[in-house]
Amino acid sequence: MPKIAVAMSGGVDSSVAAALLKQQGYDVIGMMLRLWSEPGKEDSNRCCTPDSMAQARRVAAKLDIPFYVVDAKNVFRETVVQYFLDGYARGETPNPCLLCNRQIRWTFLLDHALALGADFMATGHYARTTKDESGTVKLLRAVDESKDQSYILHVLTQEKLQRALFPVGDYPKTEIRRIAESFGLPTASRADSQDLCFLAGEDYRNFLARNAPEINQPGSIETTDGRIIGQHTGLANYTIGQRKGLGLASPVPLFVITKHAARNTLVVGTADALGFASLTARDVNWVSGTAPSAPFRTLVKIRYTARAVPAEVAPEDGNRVHVKFDAPARDVTAGQAAVFYVGEEVLGGGIIV
């Protein structure tokens, strides 16, 4: 039987992934990343606290599988955390989970798994895969759409997907907890983690203030027609579409429309200015490995929690695309990903510029 490395986190989803594969007769090993935490906050990092590590070890012992811890502190700090800081310095709202999945989980950890003789790597992500008649792997939404994580997995190439398994993607979350209980796993009732792991449960603004204080430089707040109407405390403190906390007196509600990092200017406007007719995305990954040769119709998600909306996507030179929405889309945010779907299938995606 093939050997499968399961990327374990100490949570219920990856625990059940390991249990299901062991039940199916595979040669299973558990692997866990030790990620970077701010000094003194090691007990709060959502991905690899001592408690999470202990939980994962207990699951591995329960399933009678080997368990390895892989030290990724330095590479995680140098790539993922720095990407987060650099994104905010550019006036973007970065999604570091995208880079973590590409560079840490599906490159760094996968390489370690292959070195241990693994044929595949499984995770607890809610997504599915299937192969077409040519052997190309297609990435699909999870059965449980409320938990679907295909959005953040659009970064995976065919090379990675040929090695990828997502055992929990075929089940609703409620069933995953029931399965965990049936296996007697200690993680069965463990709460889901939601925030970025290295933020240790606190507001990202506090993290930026400690780790990149130079980012938060006060500047002007301008209207869409160029009138200066106030001062902001630093562009990183605001999100696209934000209404509250702007400190502005106005007879009509004003929202953050965009940020101009070069001028250190926050642009605000009325609700009707929030809609964007189009966007451009860079660093596009096509899951099939082949970029479309002509514009095509699709559904586009512009952030993890957004509803997919109809649009036309036109490939451009330099691994970029131009997306034209059927109806203006609110809260289009530089640094987030635009991900393209046809039915259940993820075609690819890129970073909004």
C-alpha positions as CSV (number, residue, x, y, z in Angstrom):
1,M,0.0,0.0,0.0
2,P,1.2,3.6,-0.6
3,K,2.7,5.5,2.3
4,I,0.8,8.7,3.1
5,A,2.1,11.5,5.3
6,V,-0.7,13.4,7.0
7,A,0.0,17.0,7.9
8,M,-1.4,17.2,11.4
9,S,-2.3,20.3,13.4
10,G,-3.8,18.9,16.6
11,G,-7.3,19.7,15.3
12,V,-10.2,17.4,14.5
13,D,-10.0,17.6,10.7
14,S,-6.4,16.4,10.2
15,S,-6.9,13.9,13.0
16,V,-9.9,12.4,11.1
17,A,-7.9,12.5,7.8
18,A,-5.3,10.3,9.4
19,A,-7.8,8.0,11.0
20,L,-9.7,7.5,7.7
21,L,-6.6,6.7,5.8
22,K,-5.4,4.2,8.5
23,Q,-8.8,2.5,8.4
24,Q,-8.5,2.2,4.6
25,G,-5.2,0.2,5.1
26,Y,-2.7,2.8,4.0
27,D,0.8,3.1,5.6
28,V,0.2,6.4,7.4
29,I,2.7,8.7,9.2
30,G,1.8,11.9,11.0
31,M,3.8,15.1,10.5
32,M,3.5,18.4,12.2
33,L,5.1,21.8,11.5
34,R,6.7,23.8,14.2
35,L,6.0,27.3,13.0
36,W,7.4,30.7,14.1
37,S,5.8,32.5,17.0
38,E,6.6,35.9,18.5
39,P,8.9,35.5,21.5
40,G,6.8,34.9,24.6
41,K,3.6,33.9,22.5
42,E,4.5,30.3,21.8
43,D,1.5,29.1,23.8
44,S,-0.9,31.2,21.7
45,N,0.1,30.4,18.1
46,R,-3.0,28.7,16.7
47,C,-1.1,26.1,14.6
48,C,1.5,24.7,16.9
49,T,1.0,25.5,20.6
50,P,2.5,22.9,23.0
51,D,-1.1,21.8,23.6
52,S,-1.7,21.3,19.8
53,M,1.5,19.3,19.6
54,A,0.4,17.2,22.5
55,Q,-3.0,16.6,21.0
56,A,-1.5,15.5,17.6
57,R,0.9,13.1,19.5
58,R,-2.1,11.6,21.3
59,V,-4.0,11.1,18.1
60,A,-0.9,9.4,16.5
61,A,-0.5,7.2,19.5
62,K,-4.2,6.3,19.4
63,L,-3.9,5.4,15.7
64,D,-0.6,3.7,16.2
65,I,1.2,5.7,13.5
66,P,4.7,7.3,13.6
67,F,4.7,11.0,14.4
68,Y,7.4,13.5,13.3
69,V,7.8,17.2,14.1
70,V,9.4,19.4,11.3
71,D,11.0,22.6,12.4
72,A,9.8,25.3,10.0
73,K,10.3,28.4,12.2
74,N,12.9,30.2,10.2
75,V,11.4,29.5,6.7
76,F,8.0,30.5,8.0
77,R,9.2,33.8,9.4
78,E,11.3,34.6,6.4
79,T,8.5,33.9,3.8
80,V,5.0,33.9,5.2
81,V,5.3,36.5,8.0
82,Q,7.5,38.8,5.9
83,Y,5.0,38.5,3.0
84,F,2.3,39.6,5.5
85,L,4.4,42.7,6.6
86,D,5.5,43.6,3.0
87,G,1.9,43.4,1.8
88,Y,0.7,45.9,4.4
89,A,3.7,48.1,3.6
90,R,2.4,48.2,0.0
91,G,-1.0,49.3,1.1
92,E,-2.5,45.8,0.4
93,T,-4.4,43.4,2.6
94,P,-2.4,40.2,2.1
95,N,-3.7,36.7,2.7
96,P,-0.6,34.9,4.1
97,C,-2.5,31.5,4.1
98,L,-2.1,31.4,0.3
99,L,1.7,31.7,0.5
100,C,1.8,29.3,3.5
101,N,0.0,26.6,1.5
102,R,2.2,27.1,-1.5
103,Q,5.6,27.4,0.1
104,I,5.4,25.9,3.6
105,R,2.8,23.1,3.5
106,W,3.0,22.0,-0.1
107,T,6.7,22.6,-0.7
108,F,8.7,22.6,2.5
109,L,6.6,19.9,4.4
110,L,5.9,17.9,1.2
111,D,9.6,17.7,0.5
112,H,10.2,16.3,4.1
113,A,7.4,13.8,3.6
114,L,8.9,12.6,0.3
115,A,12.3,12.3,2.0
116,L,10.6,9.9,4.5
117,G,9.4,7.7,1.7
118,A,5.8,9.0,1.4
119,D,4.0,8.7,-1.9
120,F,1.3,11.2,-1.0
121,M,0.5,13.9,1.5
122,A,-2.9,14.4,3.0
123,T,-4.3,17.4,4.9
124,G,-7.5,18.2,6.8
125,H,-8.6,20.8,4.2
126,Y,-12.2,20.8,3.1
127,A,-11.7,20.2,-0.7
128,R,-11.8,17.4,-3.1
129,T,-9.9,16.2,-6.2
130,T,-10.7,14.0,-9.1
131,K,-8.7,12.9,-12.2
132,D,-9.9,13.2,-15.8
133,E,-9.2,10.7,-18.5
134,S,-5.8,12.3,-19.3
135,G,-4.6,12.0,-15.7
136,T,-5.0,15.7,-14.9
137,V,-6.1,16.4,-11.4
138,K,-9.1,18.7,-11.0
139,L,-9.6,20.6,-7.7
140,L,-13.2,20.7,-6.5
141,R,-15.2,22.4,-3.8
142,A,-15.9,20.4,-0.6
143,V,-19.2,18.7,0.0
144,D,-19.7,21.0,2.9
145,E,-19.8,24.4,1.2
146,S,-19.9,26.3,4.6
147,K,-16.4,24.8,5.3
148,D,-15.1,24.7,1.7
149,Q,-11.4,25.7,1.5
150,S,-10.8,25.2,-2.2
151,Y,-10.3,29.0,-2.4
152,I,-6.9,28.9,-0.6
153,L,-5.8,25.7,-2.4
154,H,-6.0,27.3,-5.9
155,V,-2.3,28.0,-5.6
156,L,-1.5,24.2,-6.0
157,T,0.1,23.1,-9.3
158,Q,-0.4,19.8,-11.0
159,E,2.9,18.5,-9.6
160,K,1.5,19.1,-6.0
161,L,-2.0,18.0,-6.7
162,Q,-0.8,14.6,-8.0
163,R,0.5,14.1,-4.5
164,A,-2.4,15.6,-2.6
165,L,-5.2,13.9,-0.7
166,F,-8.1,15.6,1.1
167,P,-9.9,12.9,3.0
168,V,-12.4,15.1,4.9
169,G,-13.6,17.0,1.8
170,D,-16.3,14.3,1.1
171,Y,-18.0,14.9,4.5
172,P,-20.0,17.6,6.2
173,K,-18.3,19.0,9.3
174,T,-20.9,17.5,11.6
175,E,-20.0,14.0,10.2
176,I,-16.3,14.6,10.8
177,R,-16.9,15.2,14.5
178,R,-19.0,12.1,14.7
179,I,-16.3,10.1,12.9
180,A,-13.7,11.5,15.4
181,E,-15.9,10.4,18.3
182,S,-16.3,6.9,16.8
183,F,-12.5,6.5,16.6
184,G,-12.2,7.8,20.1
185,L,-9.9,10.7,19.0
186,P,-9.1,13.2,21.7
187,T,-9.6,16.0,19.3
188,A,-13.3,15.2,18.6
189,S,-14.6,18.2,20.4
190,R,-11.7,20.6,19.9
191,A,-12.8,24.0,18.7
192,D,-11.9,25.2,15.1
193,S,-9.2,27.8,14.8
194,Q,-10.1,30.8,12.7
195,D,-7.5,33.5,12.9
196,L,-4.0,33.7,11.3
197,C,-1.9,31.4,13.4
198,F,1.0,33.8,14.1
199,L,-1.4,36.6,15.3
200,A,-2.0,34.5,18.4
201,G,-5.6,35.5,18.6
202,E,-5.1,39.3,18.7
203,D,-5.8,42.1,16.3
204,Y,-3.4,42.2,13.3
205,R,-2.9,46.0,14.0
206,N,-1.1,45.2,17.3
207,F,1.1,42.7,15.5
208,L,2.1,45.2,12.9
209,A,2.8,47.9,15.5
210,R,5.3,45.6,17.2
211,N,6.9,44.1,14.1
212,A,6.7,46.8,11.5
213,P,6.1,50.1,13.3
214,E,7.4,52.1,10.3
215,I,4.3,51.0,8.3
216,N,1.9,53.1,10.3
217,Q,2.6,56.7,9.1
218,P,-0.3,59.2,9.4
219,G,-1.5,60.7,6.2
220,S,-4.4,62.4,4.4
221,I,-8.0,61.1,4.0
222,E,-9.3,62.2,0.6
223,T,-12.7,62.0,-1.1
224,T,-12.9,60.3,-4.5
225,D,-12.8,63.8,-6.1
226,G,-9.5,64.7,-4.3
227,R,-10.7,66.8,-1.4
228,I,-8.8,66.3,1.9
229,I,-11.3,65.8,4.7
230,G,-9.2,64.3,7.5
231,Q,-6.2,62.4,8.7
232,H,-5.7,58.6,9.0
233,T,-3.4,56.9,11.5
234,G,-1.7,54.6,9.0
235,L,-3.1,52.8,6.0
236,A,-2.7,49.3,7.5
237,N,-5.3,50.2,10.1
238,Y,-8.1,50.3,7.6
239,T,-9.8,47.8,5.3
240,I,-11.6,48.3,2.0
241,G,-15.3,48.9,2.6
242,Q,-14.8,50.0,6.2
243,R,-17.3,52.5,7.5
244,K,-16.8,52.8,11.3
245,G,-13.8,54.3,13.0
246,L,-12.8,56.7,10.3
247,G,-13.2,59.8,12.6
248,L,-15.0,61.8,9.9
249,A,-18.0,64.1,10.2
250,S,-20.2,63.7,7.2
251,P,-23.9,64.1,6.4
252,V,-23.8,60.8,4.4
253,P,-22.0,57.5,5.3
254,L,-18.5,57.3,4.0
255,F,-16.6,54.1,3.3
256,V,-12.9,53.2,2.5
257,I,-12.8,52.9,-1.3
258,T,-9.0,52.3,-1.8
259,K,-5.5,53.0,-0.5
260,H,-2.7,54.9,-2.3
261,A,0.5,53.6,-0.7
262,A,2.8,55.8,-2.8
263,R,1.0,58.9,-1.5
264,N,0.1,57.4,1.8
265,T,-3.5,58.5,1.2
266,L,-6.8,56.8,2.2
267,V,-9.6,57.4,-0.3
268,V,-13.2,57.4,1.0
269,G,-16.5,57.8,-0.8
270,T,-20.2,56.9,-0.6
271,A,-21.6,53.4,-0.9
272,D,-22.2,53.7,-4.7
273,A,-18.4,54.1,-5.1
274,L,-17.7,50.7,-3.5
275,G,-18.5,48.7,-6.6
276,F,-15.7,47.8,-9.0
277,A,-16.5,46.9,-12.6
278,S,-13.2,45.0,-13.0
279,L,-9.9,44.0,-11.5
280,T,-6.5,42.8,-12.6
281,A,-4.8,39.9,-10.9
282,R,-1.1,38.8,-11.0
283,D,0.8,35.6,-10.5
284,V,-2.1,33.5,-11.7
285,N,-1.9,29.8,-11.2
286,W,-4.0,27.6,-13.5
287,V,-4.8,24.3,-11.8
288,S,-4.7,22.4,-15.0
289,G,-1.2,23.7,-15.8
290,T,-2.3,25.4,-19.0
291,A,-3.6,29.0,-19.3
292,P,-6.7,29.5,-21.4
293,S,-6.0,31.0,-24.8
294,A,-9.1,33.2,-24.9
295,P,-11.5,35.1,-22.6
296,F,-14.0,32.9,-20.9
297,R,-17.1,33.1,-18.6
298,T,-16.7,32.0,-15.0
299,L,-17.6,32.6,-11.4
300,V,-15.1,34.6,-9.3
301,K,-14.6,34.8,-5.6
302,I,-12.6,37.9,-4.5
303,R,-12.0,36.7,-0.9
304,Y,-12.4,33.6,1.2
305,T,-15.8,34.4,2.6
306,A,-17.2,36.1,-0.5
307,R,-19.9,34.7,-2.7
308,A,-18.8,33.7,-6.2
309,V,-20.1,36.2,-8.8
310,P,-20.3,35.9,-12.6
311,A,-17.6,37.6,-14.7
312,E,-15.5,37.3,-17.8
313,V,-11.8,36.5,-17.4
314,A,-9.3,37.5,-20.0
315,P,-5.8,36.1,-19.8
316,E,-3.0,38.7,-20.4
317,D,0.8,38.5,-20.8
318,G,3.0,38.2,-17.8
319,N,0.8,35.6,-16.0
320,R,-2.0,38.2,-15.4
321,V,-5.7,38.3,-16.0
322,H,-8.3,41.0,-16.4
323,V,-11.6,40.2,-14.8
324,K,-14.8,42.1,-15.9
325,F,-17.8,41.6,-13.5
326,D,-21.3,41.3,-14.8
327,A,-22.3,43.7,-12.0
328,P,-20.0,45.9,-9.9
329,A,-18.4,43.9,-7.1
330,R,-18.0,45.4,-3.6
331,D,-14.9,45.3,-1.5
332,V,-12.4,44.3,-4.2
333,T,-9.1,44.4,-2.2
334,A,-5.5,44.4,-3.4
335,G,-3.6,41.5,-1.9
336,Q,-6.5,39.1,-1.7
337,A,-7.0,36.4,-4.3
338,A,-9.4,36.3,-7.2
339,V,-10.3,32.6,-7.7
340,F,-12.2,31.2,-10.7
341,Y,-14.8,28.5,-10.5
342,V,-16.9,26.6,-13.1
343,G,-19.5,24.6,-11.2
344,E,-17.6,22.7,-8.5
345,E,-14.2,23.0,-10.2
346,V,-11.5,25.5,-9.3
347,L,-9.8,26.7,-12.5
348,G,-7.2,28.8,-10.8
349,G,-6.6,32.3,-9.4
350,G,-4.2,35.1,-8.8
351,I,-3.5,38.0,-6.5
352,I,-5.6,41.2,-7.0
353,V,-3.5,44.2,-7.8
